[in-house]
Amino acid sequence: MVEITIDPTTRIEGHHGTTLEVEDGEVVEAKSMMKMFRGAEIITVGRKPYDAAQLTGMVCGVCFLCHRLCSSKAAEDAAIEAGAFDGPPANAVLTRDASEGVFYLWNHAIHLFALVGPDYSDAVAETGFDRLDPLEGDGYLGALENQRKIMNALAEFGGRSPHPLSYVPGGLATRPDASTIEAVKSRVREVSNWLGPTDAVPQVLENVQNGEFDPELGEGLHDIVSILVAAAEEGAAEIGQGPNRYYSNGIFEHPETGELFLPRGVYRDGSRELLSKAEVVDGITEDTEYAWYTDDSGGHPTEAKPPEPDPEKEGAYSWGKAPRFDGQSMEVGPLARLVIADLDPFDLRETLGGGATESNTLNRLIARAQEALVVRDQVMEWLDAIDPAEPFMADDWPDEFTGRGVGLFEPSRGALSHYMDVRDGIIEQYQIITPTLWNLGPRDAEGEPTVLEEALVGDTVEDIENPLGVMRTIRSFDPCLACGVHVRTPEATYETTIEPVQPGDSACLVNNNG
């Protein structure tokens, strides 16, 4: 038996480590370690619901839209429950959908080209796909240029990017005019032309398999398909095999009917279950048995206190909690969303990945590529539907109310939930469950591994000095540890006085003991 420690995991966002027990060249046990504490929930308590969007929006600079929006949705949900608010206007819903759709294009390109792409490049794995070579390949550089264009489009709506200022409880803080909307469309068209037409996928797949390249069918499409073909040839369908259980909050909401373009639900025991928001909220718990948190920081997130650290806890090995749905681990992300939506464009997962609903390293990459095309084909419709003459912000957002709200959302990495309890206009409790917690959290009290810990078991390790297959599996989940964990201080004791934002508010004294 050989023990391997990978720390830090490279080419992901944030601080993560993995320990592996390897026997006869195969992983027999894995532990996923989130290496830093997140305290974003704690600093929202005692603040107004409107402030939480700004505070939690800074949790991550990669998924820099999702927390601000999810927090806004949680505040709106609480106000609606209190009977103090009727919901955001249609324009706000459409602009949010369009912005998030554009963001999907940016983040999926980041993942496919900059994070996992090098694993299948000629420079790293001698695959022959030198366009994927980091920093030098034409495909890699082309993706960087188009990511810049997408970032510019997002800045048009939000005033800056990352951390735009547009999302607030009640709608949007900005009011895009016709010229702004057209500027976003123009940049999306440019990126779409680089990507290529969706219906060209079968021909591009044949081209790549035959060593041909036709830029008329999309340079980006050829490079993305090259990643998939290289991964298939490298045996990615045989590694990273998860539990075949999936969960999604759903995303892209119709402004009038509330219907979700990618639906909400779970997939387990070989069948899809489309669920209501209440059913999803009721099914989620968090386990802290192996996490450096007190026991009462776990349980149902609508009842648990904001995370209370317990760094000396015996047996714990992660700053991440272990979310469960009906007591089971669930994979989240593009593959989960497409399985629950019953979408497998061009049967790529069925033919290349061993089955449309199979959880493995290759299918996670295929699903991300498929989803980029599916969402790209809808973004222009959402942009076209925005009417700059209509309101973007509700005129009835309340200053004070008492209610409990949950914001459910799907950033590119998977299911995100914000839980907010408000009394007399002040936040009393706050919880965040991120996609990376679902995929990379620790074991639960029953000893059941999280999705990554299960997916790594069985992976082959040919070279203990360079466990490339293991790294490919970890990166296939697109981990974002800033969303999962945040803020750690050295051992010290100090006091900080936070001055009030609004006149008349009381100052807050924060004590920290290492």
C-alpha positions in Angstrom: 0.0 0.0 0.0 1.3 3.4 -1.0 0.0 6.7 0.3 0.1 9.7 -2.1 -0.6 13.2 -1.1 -1.4 15.8 -3.8 -1.3 19.2 -2.2 -2.0 21.7 -3.7 -4.1 20.6 -6.6 -3.0 22.7 -9.5 -5.0 24.3 -12.3 -8.2 24.7 -10.3 -9.5 27.7 -8.4 -8.4 27.7 -4.7 -6.7 25.5 -2.2 -7.3 21.8 -2.3 -5.4 18.6 -1.4 -6.1 14.9 -1.9 -4.7 11.9 -0.1 -4.8 8.5 -1.9 -4.2 5.0 -0.8 -2.9 3.1 -3.8 -2.6 -0.7 -4.0 -1.3 -2.6 -7.1 -1.4 0.7 -9.1 -5.0 1.4 -8.3 -6.7 3.9 -6.0 -8.5 2.1 -3.2 -9.3 5.1 -1.0 -9.3 8.8 -1.3 -9.8 11.8 0.9 -10.7 15.3 -0.4 -9.4 18.1 1.7 -10.6 21.7 1.5 -7.8 23.7 3.0 -9.2 27.0 4.1 -12.1 28.3 6.2 -14.9 30.3 4.7 -16.7 32.9 6.8 -18.8 34.8 4.4 -22.1 33.7 6.1 -20.9 35.1 9.5 -20.4 38.6 8.3 -23.9 38.9 6.9 -25.6 38.4 10.3 -26.8 41.6 11.7 -26.9 43.3 8.4 -29.8 44.2 6.1 -30.8 41.7 3.4 -29.8 44.2 0.7 -26.2 44.2 2.0 -25.8 40.4 1.8 -25.7 40.5 -2.0 -22.7 42.8 -2.0 -20.9 40.9 0.8 -21.4 37.3 -0.5 -20.8 38.5 -4.0 -17.2 38.8 -3.1 -16.9 35.1 -2.1 -15.3 34.2 -5.4 -13.7 36.2 -8.3 -14.2 33.3 -10.7 -17.9 32.6 -10.4 -18.3 36.4 -9.8 -21.9 36.7 -10.7 -23.6 33.7 -9.0 -23.3 34.6 -5.3 -24.6 38.1 -5.7 -27.5 36.8 -7.7 -28.3 33.9 -5.4 -28.2 36.1 -2.4 -30.6 38.6 -4.1 -32.9 35.7 -4.9 -32.8 34.6 -1.2 -33.7 38.1 -0.1 -36.5 38.3 -2.6 -37.9 34.9 -1.6 -37.9 36.0 2.1 -39.7 39.2 1.2 -42.3 37.4 -0.9 -42.9 34.9 1.9 -43.5 37.9 4.2 -46.1 39.3 1.7 -44.0 42.4 1.4 -42.8 42.0 -2.2 -44.3 40.8 -5.5 -41.1 39.8 -7.3 -38.6 41.3 -9.7 -39.8 42.7 -13.1 -39.6 40.7 -16.3 -36.7 42.7 -17.6 -34.6 41.9 -14.6 -35.3 38.2 -15.0 -34.4 38.3 -18.7 -31.2 40.3 -18.1 -30.1 37.9 -15.3 -30.7 35.0 -17.7 -28.9 36.6 -20.5 -26.0 37.6 -18.3 -25.6 34.2 -16.8 -25.9 32.6 -20.2 -23.0 34.8 -21.4 -21.1 33.9 -18.3 -21.5 30.2 -19.0 -19.7 30.7 -22.3 -16.8 32.4 -20.5 -16.5 29.9 -17.7 -16.9 26.8 -19.9 -14.1 28.1 -22.1 -11.9 28.8 -19.1 -12.4 25.3 -17.9 -12.1 23.5 -21.2 -9.0 25.4 -22.5 -7.1 26.7 -19.5 -7.8 24.2 -16.7 -8.4 20.8 -18.3 -7.3 21.4 -21.9 -3.6 21.2 -21.1 -4.1 17.6 -19.7 -5.0 16.5 -23.2 -2.5 18.7 -25.1 0.6 17.6 -27.0 2.9 19.5 -24.6 1.6 17.6 -21.5 0.4 14.2 -22.8 1.9 13.9 -26.3 -1.6 13.6 -27.9 -0.7 15.4 -31.1 -3.1 18.2 -30.4 -0.6 21.0 -30.2 -3.3 23.7 -30.7 -4.2 22.9 -27.1 -0.7 23.5 -25.7 -0.8 26.0 -22.9 0.4 29.6 -23.6 1.6 28.6 -27.1 -1.1 26.7 -29.0 -3.3 28.6 -31.4 -6.4 27.1 -29.9 -5.4 28.0 -26.4 -4.6 31.6 -27.4 -7.8 32.0 -29.5 -9.8 30.9 -26.5 -8.1 33.6 -24.3 -9.0 36.3 -26.8 -12.6 35.3 -27.0 -12.8 35.1 -23.2 -11.7 38.7 -23.1 -14.6 39.6 -25.4 -17.1 37.8 -23.2 -15.7 39.6 -20.2 -16.3 42.9 -22.0 -19.9 41.9 -22.7 -20.5 41.2 -19.0 -18.9 44.6 -18.1 -21.5 46.3 -20.3 -24.3 45.1 -18.1 -22.6 45.3 -14.7 -20.3 48.3 -14.9 -17.3 46.2 -14.3 -16.2 42.6 -14.5 -15.5 40.7 -12.3 -17.8 41.6 -9.4 -20.4 43.6 -11.4 -22.8 45.8 -9.5 -26.0 45.1 -11.3 -27.7 42.3 -9.3 -29.6 43.5 -6.2 -32.7 42.3 -4.4 -35.7 43.6 -6.3 -34.1 43.5 -9.8 -31.1 45.3 -11.3 -29.3 48.4 -10.0 -28.4 49.3 -13.6 -30.7 50.2 -16.5 -29.2 49.0 -19.8 -30.3 51.0 -22.8 -30.7 49.8 -26.4 -27.1 50.6 -27.3 -25.8 48.7 -24.3 -27.8 45.7 -25.2 -26.6 45.9 -28.8 -23.0 46.1 -27.6 -23.5 42.9 -25.6 -25.1 41.2 -28.7 -22.2 42.3 -30.9 -19.6 40.7 -28.6 -21.7 37.5 -28.2 -21.9 37.2 -32.0 -18.1 37.5 -32.3 -17.6 34.7 -29.8 -20.3 32.6 -31.4 -18.7 32.9 -34.8 -15.4 31.8 -33.3 -17.1 28.9 -31.7 -19.0 27.7 -34.8 -22.4 26.4 -35.6 -23.9 23.8 -33.3 -25.2 21.6 -36.2 -21.5 21.3 -37.4 -20.6 19.1 -34.5 -20.9 15.7 -36.4 -18.7 17.0 -39.2 -16.2 18.6 -36.9 -16.0 15.3 -34.9 -15.2 13.5 -38.1 -12.6 16.1 -39.1 -10.8 15.9 -35.7 -10.8 12.1 -35.8 -9.3 12.2 -39.3 -6.7 14.9 -38.4 -8.5 17.6 -40.5 -9.2 21.2 -39.6 -11.8 23.4 -41.2 -12.0 26.9 -39.7 -15.2 27.7 -41.6 -16.9 25.3 -39.3 -15.6 27.1 -36.2 -12.0 27.2 -34.8 -13.3 27.0 -31.3 -15.5 24.0 -32.1 -12.6 22.1 -33.6 -10.5 22.7 -30.5 -13.2 21.8 -28.0 -13.9 18.6 -30.0 -10.2 17.9 -30.0 -10.2 18.0 -26.2 -13.0 15.4 -26.2 -11.4 13.2 -28.7 -8.0 13.3 -26.9 -9.7 12.5 -23.6 -11.6 9.6 -25.2 -8.3 8.2 -26.6 -6.6 8.7 -23.2 -9.3 6.5 -21.6 -11.1 9.2 -19.7 -14.4 7.3 -19.9 -12.8 4.6 -17.7 -11.8 6.9 -14.8 -13.6 9.2 -12.4 -16.7 7.0 -12.2 -19.1 8.6 -9.8 -22.3 7.3 -8.2 -24.6 8.1 -11.1 -26.7 10.3 -8.8 -27.3 13.9 -9.9 -28.9 17.1 -8.5 -29.7 20.4 -10.1 -31.5 23.6 -8.9 -32.4 24.4 -12.5 -31.6 27.6 -14.3 -32.8 30.2 -16.8 -36.3 31.2 -15.6 -39.1 32.3 -17.9 -40.1 35.8 -16.7 -43.8 35.1 -16.9 -44.4 31.4 -16.3 -41.4 30.8 -14.0 -40.6 27.6 -16.1 -36.9 26.7 -16.1 -35.0 26.1 -19.3 -32.8 23.6 -17.6 -35.1 22.0 -15.0 -34.8 21.4 -11.3 -34.6 17.9 -9.9 -32.5 14.8 -9.2 -31.5 11.7 -11.0 -31.1 8.5 -9.0 -31.8 4.8 -9.3 -31.8 5.2 -13.1 -34.7 7.7 -13.3 -35.2 11.5 -13.4 -37.3 13.2 -10.7 -38.4 16.8 -11.5 -38.9 18.5 -8.2 -40.5 21.6 -6.8 -38.4 24.2 -5.0 -39.9 23.2 -1.7 -39.1 19.5 -2.3 -35.5 20.4 -3.1 -35.1 22.6 0.0 -36.7 20.0 2.2 -34.3 17.2 1.0 -31.0 19.0 1.7 -28.9 18.5 4.8 -25.2 19.2 5.6 -23.0 16.8 7.6 -20.1 18.0 9.7 -18.7 14.7 11.1 -15.4 15.1 9.2 -15.4 18.9 8.8 -13.7 21.4 11.1 -17.1 22.7 12.3 -19.2 22.2 15.4 -22.0 19.7 15.2 -24.7 22.4 15.3 -23.2 24.0 12.2 -24.6 21.1 10.3 -28.1 19.7 9.8 -30.8 21.3 7.7 -29.5 24.6 6.4 -32.7 26.4 7.2 -32.1 25.6 10.8 -28.3 25.4 11.3 -26.3 28.3 12.6 -23.8 30.0 10.4 -20.6 27.9 10.3 -18.8 27.8 13.6 -15.2 26.6 13.3 -13.8 23.7 15.4 -10.2 23.4 14.0 -9.1 20.9 16.7 -11.9 18.5 16.0 -10.8 14.9 16.2 -11.0 13.0 12.9 -11.9 16.0 10.8 -9.9 16.6 7.6 -11.7 19.3 5.6 -13.0 22.9 5.9 -15.8 21.7 3.6 -19.1 20.3 4.9 -20.7 17.2 3.3 -24.1 18.2 1.7 -26.5 15.3 1.1 -29.9 15.0 -0.6 -32.2 12.6 1.2 -29.0 11.3 2.9 -27.2 10.6 -0.4 -24.2 12.2 -2.1 -25.1 13.9 -5.4 -23.0 15.1 -8.3 -23.6 18.6 -9.5 -22.5 20.5 -12.6 -23.1 20.5 -16.4 -23.4 16.7 -16.5 -26.1 16.8 -13.7 -28.0 19.5 -15.5 -28.1 17.8 -18.8 -28.9 14.4 -17.4 -31.9 15.9 -15.5 -32.9 17.8 -18.6 -32.6 14.6 -20.6 -30.3 16.2 -23.1 -27.4 14.5 -24.9 -26.9 16.6 -28.1 -25.6 14.4 -31.0 -25.5 11.4 -28.6 -22.0 12.3 -27.7 -22.1 10.9 -24.1 -23.9 7.8 -25.3 -21.4 7.0 -28.0 -18.1 8.4 -26.6 -18.7 8.3 -22.9 -20.2 4.9 -22.2 -23.8 6.1 -21.7 -25.7 9.4 -21.5 -26.2 9.2 -17.7 -22.8 7.7 -16.8 -20.7 9.6 -14.4 -17.1 9.6 -15.5 -14.3 12.0 -16.4 -15.0 12.1 -20.1 -18.7 12.7 -19.8 -18.1 15.7 -17.5 -16.0 17.2 -20.3 -18.6 16.3 -23.0 -21.5 17.7 -21.0 -19.6 21.0 -20.5 -19.0 21.3 -24.2 -22.6 20.3 -25.0 -24.0 22.8 -22.5 -21.9 25.7 -23.9 -23.6 25.1 -27.3 -27.1 24.6 -25.9 -26.9 27.9 -23.9 -25.2 29.8 -26.7 -28.1 29.0 -28.9 -30.5 30.6 -26.4 -28.6 33.7 -25.3 -29.6 35.8 -28.2 -33.3 35.1 -27.7 -33.0 36.3 -24.1 -31.1 39.4 -25.2 -33.7 40.1 -27.9 -36.5 39.9 -25.3 -35.2 42.6 -23.1 -37.2 45.8 -23.5 -35.2 48.9 -22.4 -38.4 50.9 -22.1 -39.7 48.7 -19.3 -38.5 48.8 -15.7 -35.5 46.8 -14.5 -36.1 47.3 -10.7 -39.2 46.7 -8.7 -40.7 49.8 -7.1 -42.0 47.9 -4.0 -38.8 46.6 -2.5 -39.3 46.8 1.3 -36.9 48.2 3.8 -38.1 46.0 6.6 -39.8 42.6 6.7 -39.7 39.3 8.6 -39.3 36.2 6.5 -37.3 33.2 5.5 -35.9 32.8 2.0 -33.9 30.4 -0.1 -32.1 31.4 -3.3 -31.5 28.4 -5.6 -29.3 28.8 -8.6 -26.9 27.0 -11.0 -23.6 28.7 -11.7 -21.5 26.8 -14.2 -20.0 24.5 -11.6 -23.3 23.2 -10.2 -26.0 23.7 -7.6 -25.7 26.8 -5.4 -28.1 27.6 -2.5 -28.3 30.7 -0.2 -30.4 30.5 2.9 -31.5 33.8 4.7 -33.6 34.4 7.8 -34.7 38.0 8.3 -36.4 39.5 11.3 -37.5 43.1 11.3 -35.3 43.9 8.3 -32.1 42.3 9.8 -30.4 39.0 8.9 -30.5 36.5 11.8 -29.1 33.4 10.0 -27.3 32.8 6.7 -26.1 29.6 5.1 -24.4 29.0 1.7 -24.0 25.5 0.0 -21.8 25.7 -3.0 -21.3 23.3 -6.0 -17.8 22.4 -4.9 -19.1 21.3 -1.5 -21.4 18.8 -3.2 -18.6 17.4 -5.4 -15.5 17.7 -3.2 -16.7 17.7 0.4 -15.6 15.1 3.0 -17.2 11.9 4.1 -20.4 12.0 6.2 -21.2 10.4 9.6 -22.0 7.1 8.0 -18.6 7.0 6.5 -20.0 7.4 3.0 -17.5 9.2 0.7 -18.3 12.4 -1.2 -18.6 12.3 -5.0 -14.9 12.9 -5.8 -13.8 10.5 -3.1 -15.9 7.8 -4.7 -14.9 8.8 -8.3 -11.2 8.5 -7.6 -11.5 4.9 -6.3 -10.5 2.6 -9.1 -8.4 5.2 -11.0 -5.1 3.8 -12.3 -1.9 5.3 -11.0 0.9 4.3 -13.4 3.4 6.8 -12.0 3.1 7.8 -8.3 5.3 10.9 -9.1 2.8 12.0 -11.7 -0.7 10.6 -11.2 -2.1 12.3 -14.3 -5.3 10.3 -14.4 -6.2 11.3 -10.9 -5.5 14.9 -11.7 -7.7 14.6 -14.8 -10.6 13.3 -12.7 -10.2 16.0 -10.0 -10.2 18.8 -12.7 -13.1 17.3 -14.5 -15.3 18.6 -11.7 -14.0 22.1 -12.2 -13.5 22.7 -8.5 -13.8 26.2 -7.2 -12.5 26.2 -3.6 -13.0 30.0 -3.1 -16.7 29.2 -3.3 -16.3 26.3 -0.9 -13.8 27.8 1.6 -12.6 31.3 2.4 -10.4 33.3 4.8 -7.9 31.8 7.2 -5.8 33.7 9.7 -2.6 32.7 11.5 -2.8 32.0 15.2 -3.5 35.4 16.7 -5.9 37.4 18.8 -7.1 40.8 17.6 -10.1 43.0 17.6 -11.5 44.9 14.6 -14.2 47.6 14.7 -16.4 47.7 11.6 -17.9 51.1 11.1 -21.5 51.3 10.1 -22.4 51.8 6.5 -25.5 53.8 7.2 -26.0 56.7 9.7 -27.5 55.5 12.9 -26.3 51.9 12.7 -24.3 50.5 15.6 -20.6 49.7 15.1 -19.7 46.0 15.3 -16.8 44.6 17.3 -15.3 41.4 15.8 -13.1 39.2 18.0 -10.9 36.6 16.4 -8.9 34.0 18.2 -6.6 32.4 15.6 
